[in-house]
Amino acid sequence: MKKSLLVVLSGATLLATACSNNGKETNGAASSQPATGASTASASATASEAAKPEKISLRFMVPVGTEFANATLPSADKDFVKQAIEEKFNVDLKLDYMVGGEDYKSKMNVQLAGGDIPDVFIADGAASQKYATDGLLADLTPYLNKEKMPNYYSWVKQEELDSYQLVGGGFNRGILPFMRNQYPAWYVRKDWLDKLKLEMPKSYDEMLEVMRKFTNEDPDGNGKKDTYGFSTSGNGTSVPLEFPQWLANGFVADFQIANDAFVDNRTDLGVQKVIQGIIDMTNEGIVDPDWFLSKYPGHLDKAAQNKIGIIFSGEKNAALEGDANSLQSRTKAIDPNADWQPFNPFPDLPAIWKNGVPETSVMVGKAVAEKNPEKVARAFEVLNWLAGEEGFLLTHYGQEGKHYTKEGNKITLIPEAYNADIANAGNWLGIYRFFTPEEPAVLGLEVSDPRISPRDQAILKTVASYPKHDALPPVSLLPPEGTNIGDFRKEMHRLHVKMIFEDKSAAKWPKYREELMTKYTGRTIFQGYTDQINAVLKDKKLNAFK
C-alpha cells in the first residue's frame, strides 16, 4: 500500500492525504497557499475527518509462532502497531492470539460453532478444509485479488492460490504468507560436551551416547541426577517429528517422495521402527519423562533452566547470543558458561528437512461477509498493509529512527532501543508478525543487526548449510471429497501414543496402520494426493500408493 488510504464510498474512489510517520498520522496534502492560522488548520482537520471512512471494530483470530509462546501485547499507549493500524484505517482492532496447535484449533472451533466468528481468522489446511466443506467460509474473490492486495502477491503466487482451493469449492481459502526458507537444526550444550570431554556427535549413535552421558554423568556439576539428554513437547496429543528416530529411519519431515512414490512419513510401515526406537529411548531414561504432557515451548523452558542437553529447533535464533529471547540467552542467564551449538547427526542424509510449502489458510466467515462486507474489505486493507514495506517494517523491526534506521533498502537495527521496547518487554512485536514471515528479502530489504556477533554469524552460516529438499512439486495437496484428514490424523496420533505408553511395543503397528488406511480412509486420501502430484508432473509419474 502506498502512503495513502484508499476508501471506496458510493462507487467513488477518494484518496485520503495521510501518510504514516512512525505510527502517527501527519497531513501530507499539498497546498498552493501557506497556512494562515487556526481557521486554516480547523478547515484542514474538518476535511481530513470527512475523508475518513466510518470507524468500525475488527477482530482477528490469529496463531503466533512457537518462538513467541510467552509474548504478550503491551498496554495500548505502548503498542505503536495497534496505534498505527487504528489511525491509518480508522478501526478499533482486537487480536485474539495464542500459539498455533490443538488448543488454538479447539478455541477456533468453539467460536465458529457458537456463531462468535472473527472478522478474519487463520487455521491450518485440514481445519480450513472442514470449515469450507461445512459451508462456513465466504468467497474471497472481492477482497483477495491483485488489485485490492498487491502487496500480498509479493509473498504468494496466483498459481499457489489456485491450487490451494478445494475442487468445486470456489475461492474461500487464502494462503498465509509462509517461510520458504527453513532453519532446522539439532542443538547441543557444547559446554557440557567439553566438561565431560566428549566430541561433537557426528552420527545418530554418537548422539544417543551423548544423551546417555548428559543424563547419567552430571554435566551441570550440581551433584544431582537431574538432567536429561533430550526433550521435546508432545502437547499431550502427539509424537513430535523432533524425535531423532524419524530421521534415523529416513523420514524427512511429514511427507516426501521416495522410490517414485508419495510417502506419508507418519503412517508408513517403517514407523514401527521409529516408535520402537522411542520406546527404547524412554526405557533407557535418557529422554525427559515430561515430554508428552509438555506444552510447547515447555521443553525449551526446561532446557533454558539447565536441565536438557540436546534439542531440535526450526527457529533461526535458537542459539544466538544477540537475541535476548533466544534459548542461548535464556540459558546463559542461569549458567554463564552455557553454549548451545548446532550439529547434524545425519550427515549422510540428502536432506534433514523440507523447504516451506503453503500449509495455513486465511479465511472469512460466510456470515460475516454477508452481514458486514465493509468490515471484510477494511480487514483485507489492513492485511495488505501488513504485507507491504511499511507494515512489514513496523511489525518486524519497530519504528524508524527509534528502533532502526533505513538507508535505501538497508535496515539497521538499534539494539538498545529495540531490546528495551520490544525484546525485553515481552517480545510482543512477534504477535503482529502473524501475517508475514521473517523474510525481508521478499520485499527487497537487507537487514543488518549489530547484535549478531561473529559467533552468531558462524552459527547462522552452519544452520543455513544443512540440506533441505523440495518435498513435493508445486502443488497443494487436498484430501478427496468425502474423506476427513483431521479425523485421520487424530486417530494416527492416538495410535502412536498408545504404542508408547500402553502397548510399550510397536509390534502392532502394521495392524494399526491397516485400520488407518481402511476405516479412516488413509489409502483413499494418499492415493488422491498421488493423483494430484501426477497431474502436475511432466515426466515420470508416481506409483500407486500402497
N, C-alpha and C positions, 0 to 999 in steps of 0.2 A: 504494500500500500504506500503510495506517495504521501508526502506530508500534508495531506488534506483529507477531509472527511466527505465521503460520497453518501448522499442521502437521497432516497427516492421518495418524492412527495407528489401524489396525484399525477404520476406519469412524467413529471418534470425533474430533471437532474440538477441539483444545486450543489455548488462547491463551497463548503464552509472554509473560511480563510483562517484556519487554526493549524498551527504546527506544534510538534512536541519539543519541549526543551527540558530534558531530564525529568520527564514525568509531569511537567507543568505546561499549561496552555499559554501561548502568547499570541496576540493578534498579529497576523502576518499580512493583513490586507494592504495593498499598495494604495497610495492616495496622492492626488495631484496637489493637494493643499496641506499645509502644515497644521498640526493640532493647535487649536486656538483657545483651549480652556476646558472647563468642566462640562460645558454643553456638548462640545465635540466628543469628549470621552463618553458621556452619557448616551449620545446617539449611537456611537460605535458599539457600545455594550448592548444596547437595545437591539441593534441589527444582528449582532452575533447571537444573542439569545433566540431571536426569531428564526435564525437559520438552523438552529439545532433541532433534531428530531425529538419527539416526545420521550421523556425519560421512562425507561422500563427496567424491570428486575430480570436478571438472568441467573440461572443456576446450572452449573456444570457438575457432573459426577465423573471424577477422573481418578485413574490409578496413578501412583507415583512409583518411581524406581526403588528397588530394594535398598540402594545406597542412601536413600532419603527416608528410610523407615522411621527414623527418630526426629525428622524435621517437623517443625510447627510454624504456622504463619504468625508473623508479629502483629502487634496492635495496629489498628488502621492508620494511625499517624506515622508509623514507620514503614508501612507497606507501600513503597513507592510504585510497585507494579499495579496494585489494585487502584491506587490513585490515578495513575496514567490511563488505565483502561476505562475507568468510570468517567473521567473527564473527557477523554477523547471520543467515547461512544455514547456518552450520556446514559449510563446504565448504573444500576446497583448490582454488583457482581458477587455471587456467593459460590465458593468452591467446596464441594463435598469431596474429600480426598482420603485415600488410605492406600497402603501398599497393595499392588495387584496380587491376586491369588484367590483361594477358595472363599475366604471371609469377604473379600470385595464382591465376588460373584453372588454370594448369598445376600448381601445387603442390596445389591442391584436388583436381584430377583424379587425381593420383598417389596421394594419400591414400585417396580413395574406391576406386580400382582395387585398392589393396593391402589394403583392409579396415581401414585405420587411420582410422576415422571419428570425427571430433569429436562431442561431445555436442550441440552446436549449431553450425551453420555458415551462412555468408552468401555469396550469389553473385548475379550479375546474372540478369535474366529468361531470357535464352537458355540459360545454363548450367543454371538450375534446371529449365527445361522438359525438357532432356535427362535430368537426374537423375530427374525424375518419370516420363518415358516409359520409362526403363530400369528402373523399379521399385525405385529406391534409397531413396525417401522414405517417411517414416512419416505416418500420419494424425494431424493436429494437433488434431482435434476435442476430445480430452480435456484438452488443455493450453492452447490458444489460444481462449478464449471470454470473454465479458463477465464471467462470474462469477469466473473464475480470473485474468483480466488486465484489470481495469477501467481501470488507468492507460493501458494500451496504446491503448484506444479513444478517448482524448483526441487521439491522433495519426492514427489510421487509421479510416475509416468501414467499417461492415459491408458496405455495397454495393460498396466498393472491393475488399475481401477476396473477396467472392463473384465479382466479375467477373474477378479475377486468376487464378482456378483454371482448369486445363485442362478442356475439355469431357469429361465422363465420367471424370475422373481423381480425383475426391474432393477433400478439403481437405488438401493437403500442402505448400502454399506460403504462408507468412505474408509480409506486406509489411513491409519495413524502413521505419520511420517516415522520411518524406522531407521535404526542404526545399521547401515550396510556393512561398515567395518566392525569387527568384533575383537575383543581383547581378552580371550580366555587364557588362564594360566593356573598352574599349581604354585602355591607359595609355601615356603618352609622357613622356620626360625633358624636362620643362619648362625646366630649367636649360640643357639642350643647345639647345633652341629659342632661348632668349634669347641664348646665346653666338653662335649662327650668324645671329641677327637674323631668325628665322623666326616666322611666325604659327602658332597652334594650328590643325592641319588640320581642315577642315570638310567634306571630301569624300574619296572614295576616291582620286581622282587627286592631291589635295593630300597625302594620307597617303603615297602612293608617292613623291612628290617629297621629302618629309621623310626617308623611308627612304634615298633616294639621298644626300641631304646628310649624314645621320648616318654613312653608310658611307664617303663619299669626302672629307669636309672636316674630319676630326679634331676631333669635338665635345668630346672629353675633354682636348684640348690637350696630349697627351703626345708629339706629333711622330711618331706611328706610325699606320699604317693598320691598326688592329686592332679597329675597332668595326663593328657591323652594324646595319642599320636595323630588322630584325625577326628574331625566332626563336620556335620552339615546340618541342615534344618529340614525335617520332613513335614512340618506344619500339621502333624497329626493325621496326615492323609496319604502320603506317597513316599516312594523310594527315589530320592533325587538322582539326577544324572551326574551329580558331583562325586558319587562313589567311584573310585578308580576302576572297579571291576567292569564297568561298562566299556571303557576304552581298552582295558586289558583283553577283552573278548572281541574287539574290533567294532564296537558300536559307537560311532561318532555322532554325538548329539541325539536328536529324537528320531530322525529318519534319514535315509540316504539311498542312493542307487548303488548296488553291489552285485557283481556277477550277472549283469544285464537284467536285473530285477529290482522292483521297488521293495525296500526293506523298512518295515516299521520296527525300529530298533527295540522298542519296549515290549513287543509281543512276538519277536522272533523265537524260534525254538532254542536258540543259543542263550536266551535269557535264563535258562536253567542254570548254566554255569555262573552267570552273573549273581543270581540270588544265592546260590550255594557259597560263592566266594564271600558275599556279605555276611552270611550266617557264620562262616568260619572265622571271619574277622571279628565278629561280635563275640564269638565263643572265646577268642584269644583275649578279649578285653582291651583291645588297642583303639577302639572307637568310643567316643564319648557316649555313654549309655542314654543320655538325654536327647540324642539326635532326633528321634522320631517325633516327640512331642514339642520339640523346639520350634518356635515360630520365627521365621526369618525377620531380622538378622540375629537371632539368638545365639547361633554358634559363633558368629563374628564377635558378638559381645563377649562371649566366653573366651575366645582367642585373644581379645584385647585385654582380658583380665589375667593373662599369663597361664592359661590352662590348656591350650591346644597348640600343637606343633606344626600341623600341616592342614591347609585348607585349599579349596578350589574357588576361584572367583573370576567372573567375567567383567568386573569393574576395573576400568583403566587406572583408577587412582589407588587401588588397594594397598600398594606398598610404597606410596610416595610420601616422603617426609615433609614435603612442602604443602601438603593438603591437611589442614587442621582436623578434618573429619575422617581421614583415611585410617585403615586398620593399623598402619605403621605408626601414625601419630598417636592414636589412642593407646596402643600397647606401650609405646615409649614413655607415655606419661606415667605409667606404672613401673616399668622396667627400663631405665635409661639405656641399657645395653641391647634392647630389642632391635632386631634387624630382620625384617621379612624380605625374602628374596624369591624371585620366580625361578622355576625349573621345569623341565619337561621330562617326565619319567617314561615317555613313549617316543623316543627319537626315531624309531623305525617306522612309525605310522605316517602315512602320507598326509594326514590331517588330524588335528586334535579337536577341531570344532568346525562349525559351518559358518559361512558368511550370512549376513542378515537377510531375512525374507519377510514379506508382509504377513503379519500374524494377528494384528489388532485392529478393531473396527471403530470408526467414529459414526455415531448414529443419532437420529432424532425420532422421538416417539410420534407415531401417526396422529394421536390425539392432540399433541402439542401443535403440530403443523396445521392441522385443520382448524384449531381454535385460535392460535396466535401465530400466523405465518410471519408477522413482522418481528416477533421475538426470534424466530429461527434465522431470519435474514440478518438481524443485528448480531446474533451469536456467531454466524459464519463470517461476518466482517471482523469480529474480534479474532477468530481463528486465523483468518488470512493475515491479519496484522502480526500475530504471534509467529507466523511462518516467514515474515519478511525481515529485513535487516533491523529495522527499528525495534520490533518486538523481540526478535531473537537476541539482540544485544542486551536489552533491558532485562530479559528473563535469565540470561546466562551469565552476564558479567556486571550487571548493575547500571549505575548512572554514569554517563560520560562526563569526564572531568573530575569525578569524585572517586569512582571505583576503577576506572580505566581511562586511558587516553586513546585517541583514534587519529592516525595519520594515514590517509589513503585507505587502503584495505587492511592495514596492520593495527591490531588491537593489542595494547599493552596494559596488563592489569596493574593496579596499585595495591600491593598486598596488604599494607597496613589498614587501609580503609575497607577493602574487601573482607578481610578477616574480621574486623571489628563489627561491621554492619551486617554481614551475611554469614560467613563460615562459622564464626564463633557466636552467632546469635540464632542458633537453631538450624543453621544451614537451610533456611526457609526458601531461598530462591529456587531450589530444586523442585519444589512443588509446582511452580509455574512452568517448569520445563516439560510438563506432561505432553505437550504437543510437538516439540521438536527435540531430536536427539543432539548430543554434543558433537556435531559435525559442521563446524563453521566453514569448512571448505566448500560446502554445498552453495553457500552464498558468496563465495569468492573471498572469504575473510581469512586472515592469518593471525593467530593469537600467540602472543609472547607472554609467558608467565614467569616473572622473576623468582617465584617460589620454587621453580623446578631446578634443583641442584644438579651438579654433574652426576651424582649418584642416581637421582631420579631419571635423568636423561638416559643413562645406561639401562635402567630397568625398562623404560618405555621402548627403547630400541630392541631389547631382548624379547619382550612380550609381543611386539609387532612382528618379530621374525618367526613366531610359531605358526606352523602351516594350518590354514583353513581351506575349506573347499566349498564349491557351489553344490549344495546338497541336491538341488533339482534344477531343471531348465526353468526359464522364466514363466512359471505357471502357478496360479494359486489353487491349491487342492481343496475341493469341496466334496463332502460326503454325498453320495447319491440320494435322491429323493426317497423318503421312506425309511432312512436309517438315522441313527442318533449317535453321533460321535461322542457327545457328552456322557451319555449313559455307558457307552463302551469304555471310555477312559475311567470312569468312576469304578466300574467293576474290575478293570485291569489293575488299578491301584490297590483295590481291596485284596485281590488275589496275591499281588506282590507282598503286601504286608502280612497276609495270612501265612504265607510260606515261612516268613522270617520269625514271626512271633508265636504262631500257633503250631504249624506243622514242624517248625525247626528243621526243615528239609525242603529242598527244591525238587524232590523226586516226582511230585505230582504235576509239575508244570506242563508237560505235554497234554495231560488230560484237561487241565485248566485252560490251556490255550485253545484247545478244540472247542470248548464251550464258548469262549470269547468269539471264535471265528464263526460259529453257527448260531447259537442262541442270541448273541449280541451283534450279529451281522458283520463281524470284522472282515471276513473274506469278501463280502459284497462291497464294503467300504473301500478296502485297499485295491480291489480289482477296479473299482471306479477311479481311484487315484491313478492306477496304472494306465487306464484308458485315457485319462486327461493328459498325462505326460506323453503318451504315444501320439496324441493329437497334435502336439507341437514339435515332436522330434522329426527331423528331416531325413536322417539316415537310419541307423539300426533301431528297431523297436524293442521295447522291453518284453520279457517273457510274462506269461500269465502269473498272477500272484498265487502263491501256494499257501 
